[in-house]
Amino acid sequence: FTFLAPVAPGGGATLAVCGSHRLVRPARRTDSARVKRLLARDPWFAALFDPDDPGDRRRFRDEALADGVPVRVEELCGEPGDVWFVDLRLLHAAAPNGSPHPRLMVTQRYLRESLRAAVAGG
């Protein structure tokens, strides 16, 4: 991910669950709903995915263990030219933009040669 304009906390940045890529096994076709169902078996993820959870959502920024893997939510903020390199299996979503400014980010995906056919559906 890179930034075309400043994206400050609360400005609609991408939220990523650091460590989540270690919980998702490589597969030919894995849709996000299936991954979410599998991860929701863990209490930490069940609470994270629960829209009716009355607790302080900031608690997910503290490191916790999910199936023995350290996880936490990170808000991918930055200035123009900053770059975040992440694993494509990392669970992520756009956060609500509480600022008056649009979120201007770009992504570029780089794949190992051995994965290109699988991702292309071959």
Disulfide bonds with the S-S distance in Angstrom:
none
